[in-house]
Amino acid sequence: MKKNYDVDEKGFYGEFGGTYVPEILYRCVHELQDAYLPIIESEAFKQEYHQLLKDYVGRPSPLYHARRMSERYGCRLYLKREDLNHTGAHKINNTIGQILLARQMGKTRIIAETGAGQHGVATATVCALMGMRCEVFMGATDVERQHTNVERMKMLGAEVHPVTTGNMTLSDACSAAIRDWCCHPADTYYLVGSTMGPHPYPDLVARLQSVISEEIKWQVEEQTGRNHPDYLIACIGGGSNAAGTIYHYADDERVKIVLAEAGGQGWQTSRTAATLHRGSVGILHGAKMLVMQDDDGQIEEAFTISAGLDYPGVGPMHCHMAQAGRTTVLAINDDEAIRAGYELTKLEGIIPAIESAHALAVLSKLTFKPDDVVVLTISGRGDKDVETYLKMKHLADAPAMNPD
């Protein structure tokens, strides 16, 4: 499907991607590179994977026509409800697939990184399902602001390791997970949560999340009589829900793709996570990508109200597509995201994750025609963020910050 934007045989999307790992991990990564496609393209894998998506995850997720929001923004707005999946986010699509892959490869111990906690919960969930040992690395800052998800992981049997280095958020959790993998290369499978990391992870995660756009194709046709929307909108940190949303439309130039990254307090400031706006080419967590870094190549800390978008890089697939001009990326500030989250809650009775609220904030920055079909992915539900919403309600009530 993706002739122009797919990964090549060396793991690159244009100039981005590749495999930049310590020598101790070389064998592990190449073992995974050799194994993943034969396994996930086998009929036995597909049958078990899709059966679990249906009976355990609850797919297909609905495509909901948001009528009041449509009236507000002058278009035909449809929400892809990944928040209704088991565990409350899109992350379970990926963890179900990777746990089956890990089991087939004979791995017995699973490690993962998490920011907002949704990937950690989804990993702990599938490890409980498969009876496998699970350890999750999570920045100490995120452990505090996502306390409920930490307790969910522990209930599911996972051991949670608070990471106290750096900014104590998602990037630091990734670094800690890679260090652990270096110490346990033989029996451990690193279940990466986003389209980041060394090849084949960006491709693997995108393929597993592509069930989102696979469903959008027939759902849009069912509801509108057309097999494509005019716009696809999603939030982007590492890029997994965005990759899943756009996967089957990457080469369809009829579809405009608009992604929302976390502007924090403004992408021009030092307190931001807007990598595609201010990043430069560098190496982070095993891949070449756009990275927020200083003149000496030292990684700069990312700042945003959203734990799931708090990452100073972005996956190579998205770097390539943005550089090629296929996607439009907008930086959404904290106040804009909070305001958009409250708006959806009040107009449609849906409390979105703050990550998803960044995508919703894009609507006010675009001009639509009344017959435009707009599909926006609600990547997760807002239960985990209620305390943050309440604490930051003043941002929703205050005048907007200066636009980008």
N, C-alpha and C positions, 0 to 999 in steps of 0.2 A: 504493500500500500504506500510506503513512504520512500519513493525512489530518490527524492532530493535531500531528505533530511534524516535518513537512516544512518545507523552506525556502520563504519566500514570494518573490514576483517581484522584490523589492528586495534579496534576499539575507539576510533576517532569519529567525531562529528565535525567535519571541517578541520580546523586546527585544535579543537577542544576534545578532551577525553584522554584516552591512553591508560597506561598502567605504570604508575610511579610508586613502587612499594619497597620496603626494606627487603634485603636479600632473604631474610628468614621467612618472609611471606611469599616469596616468588613461587615456590612449588604449590602452595595452597591456592593462590589466585589462578595459576595456570591449570590446576586440577579443576577448578570451577569453570574456567573458560571452556575447557574441553567437554565438561559434563552437562552444562546447562541446557543447550539447545537440543541435544538428543533426548534428554529427559523430558523437558517441558513440551516438546513437540510429539512425544509418544502418545498413542491412543490411551494407554493405561493412565498416564498422568492427566490428560485432558478430561477423561471420564470422572476420575476422583475429584479433581479440582472443581469442575463445573457442578458436580453433585453437591459438594460442600458449599459452594457459593449459593446454590439454590436452597438447600435444606438447613444449613447452619448460619450462613451470613444473612440470608433473606433476600437475595437478588432475584429478579432485577429490582434495582432501586427506582422509585417513581420519578417520572418527569412531570412536575406539578405546574400548571398554568396559574401563575400568581396574578390574579386579575386586578387587585387593588394597586399593587406595585406597577403593573402594566399601565394602568391609568395615570399613575404618578409620572412615569417616564415616557409615555407616548409611544409604546411599542408593545409587542406580544412577548412578554417575559415568561420563560419557563425555567423552573429551578430543578436541577438534577440533585435529588435528595440523598446524597451519600451519608448524611447525618442519620438516616434511618437504618443503616447497616447495623448488624450486631457489633457491639463495642462503641458505636456512635460516630464512626468516621470511615473514610475511604481506606484507611491503613490496613484493614483486615483483608482486602483483596490481595494485597502483596504478601502478607505474612502467611496466609493459607498456602499460597503457591510456594513460597520459599521453605516452609517447614516440610512440605512434601519432597522438595528437592534435597534438603539436608538429610532427610531420612533415607532417601534413595542413595545418597552418597556415603551413608554409614556414619554420619556424625552423631554424637551423643550429647553434646553440650552446645547450647545456643546462647549467644550474646547479642545485645542490641544497644543502640543509642536511642535516646528520646529527648524531645524538647518539651512540647506541650503535654507529653505523657500518652498521647493516643497511640503512637507506634509502640511504646512500651507495653501498654495494656493489650494491644492486638497481638504482640509477640508472646506475652505471658499467657494470653488466652489460647493460642494455638499450641503452645508448649504443654499446657494443661490437657488439651484435647489429645495430644499425641504422647503424653507421659514422658516429656523430655525436660532435662534440667535447663533452667533459664536464669540468666543474670543480665540486668539492665543497668546501663550507665546513664546518669542524669545529672545535669549541673545542679549544684546546691541551690542556686537562685531559683531554678525551675522546680526543684523539690518543694520549696516553700510556697511558690505561687500556684502550683498544681498539686496540692496536698491530696485531694480526693483521688486523683489518678494514681498517686504513689500507693495509697492504701488499697486501691483496686488491684494493682500489680502484686502486692504482698498477699492479698486474699487468694489470688490465682496461683500462688506458690513461687513467685519470682523473688530473687534476691536483688534489691535495689542498691546500687552503689552511688552515693552522692559524690559529685566531682567538685573539688574545691580549688582547682587551678583556673587561671585566666579570669574571664567574666563569669564563670560558673554557669554557663548556659549550653546551648546545643552544640556549638563547635567544640567546646571542651569535652563534652560527653563523647563526641565522635573520636577525638584524639585518644581518650582513655580507653575506648573500646578497641581501637587499633593496637594500642600498647598491650592490652590483655591478649589479643589475638596473636601477637608476636610471641607471647610467653606460652601459648597453648595451641600451636598450629596443627597438631595431629588430630585431636578429637573435637575441635571447636568449629562451629559454623557461625560466621558473623552475618546476622540477618539485618542487612542495611535497610533503612526505612524510606529512603528517597532516591531520586535519580542522580546520585552522587557517588563518589568513591571510584576505585579503579575498575576498568572493564573486567567483567561484564555487568557490574551492578547497574549502571545507568540504563542499559538496554534491557536487562532482566526485569527491573522494577517497572519500566515503561510498558513492557509487554504484559506484565501481570495486571497493571492498572488499566490497560487498554480496554478492558471489559466496560469501562464507563462510556467511552465514545462508541463502542460496538452497540451498546444499548441505545445511546442517543440517536443513532442513525434510524433504527426502526421506530423508536418512540416518537421522534419528530415527524416521521412520515405518517404514523398512525394518527397523530393529533392535528397535523397541518396539511397533510397531503403532499408534503415535500420531503426529500430525503436529506436535506441539509438546512441548517440555520443560516441566518445572515451574520450573526456574531456568536462567538464562544468566549466566555469570560471565566477566569479562575484566578485564585490567589497563587502566589509562587514564593517558595522559600528555597528548599532544595529542588522542588519541582515535581513531586510524584502525582499529586491530584491534577496539576496542570497538564502533565504528560498524558495521563489517562484521558483527560477531557478532549485533547486535541489529536490524539494518536491517529485516528482514522480519517482525520480531516487535514493533515499536515500539507498534503499536496493539492488540496481543493481550494483554489484561489477565490472561489465564490464566497468563502467563509472568512470573515475578518476575525483574527484572534487577538484578544486584549487580555493581558495578564497584569495582576496587581501585586507589586512587591511592597515590603514594609518600609515606609518612609521615616518611621519614628517621629522625631521632632522636626523633620525636614531633611530631604536628601542632601542639601547643601551643607548641613551641619555635621558635626562629629557624632551626633547621637542618632544614628540611622542604621538600617539594614538593607538599604537600596543598592544592592550590588550591581545590578545591570545599569544603574545610572552612574555610579561612581567607581566601579571596580576596574581593575586592569588585569591583564593576563598573568596568571601565576599558577603554582602547584599547591593544591590543598587536598588532604585526605585521599591521596592516591591518584588524582586526576588533574589535568590542565583545565582550568576554567577561569572565569572572571572572578577576581577576589578583591576584597577590600584590604589594602595593604599600604604601608608607608613607602617612602622612597628607598628604604633599605630592604624591602621585601618582607618586613615583619607584618604578620596578620593584625589588622585592626579589629577591635571589638565591635560587635553589632549590637545596636540598641533598638528595641521596639517593644510595644506593649504586648505583642503576640509571641508567646514562647515557641510556637511552632514555626515562625518565620524568622527566628532570631539566629541567623546563620550568615557569616561573612562571605559566602560563596554562593554559586548557583550551578545546577547540574549542566554538563557539557552540551546536552541536546538543546537546552534552552539558550545557552550562550550562542550556539551556532545559529539557531533560528532568529534570535534577536539581531545578531550581527548581519544576517542575510536580509533583514527587513521583513521577514515573514510574520513576526509578532510585534505588536505594539505593547510596550511595558510602561505602566504608570506607577509612580511612587505615591502610596497612600499614607498619609500621616496618622498618628495615633487618634487625634480628635475626629478625623474623618471616618475612621473605622468604627469607633465607638458610636458615633452618630448614626452610621448606616446600620449597625447591629440593632440599635434601639428602633430604628425605622421599620425594619423587617418584622421585628417582634410585635410592634403596635399595629402594623397594617395587615400582616398575614398570620400572626399567632405562631411564628417560628422563631425560636431563639438560636441564632447561628453561633458557631465558634467564632472567636475574634479573628482567627485566620480567615475564615469565610467572609467576615464582615469587611475585610479589605477588598474583596472582589465586589461586594455590593456597593461599595463607595465609588467604584468606577462608573456606575450608572449616571451619576450626577455630572460626570466629566465628558459624556458623549452626547451627541445629538442623533436621535433616531427618527425614522419615518414610521408612521402608524402601522404599516404592515410588516415592519422588520421583525423577524423571529430571532429572539435573543435567548440563548441557553447559558445559564450561569450555574456553576457547580457549587453547591453548599457542601463543602468537604467534611464538615463535622458539626456536631451539635454543641450548644453553648452551656450545657450543664456545668462543665468544668470551669467555665469562665464567669459564672454569676457573681462571685465575689469581686472580680476585677471590674465587671460592668458596673456594679453598685459603687465601688470605690472611685471609678472614673466617670460617673454620671455627669459630673460638672463639665466634662469635655463635650458631652453631647448637647448640653444646654448653652455652652459658650459660643461666641462668634467663631467662625471657621478661621484656621490659620491661613496665611497667604498660600495660594495654590502654587504648585510646582511650575 
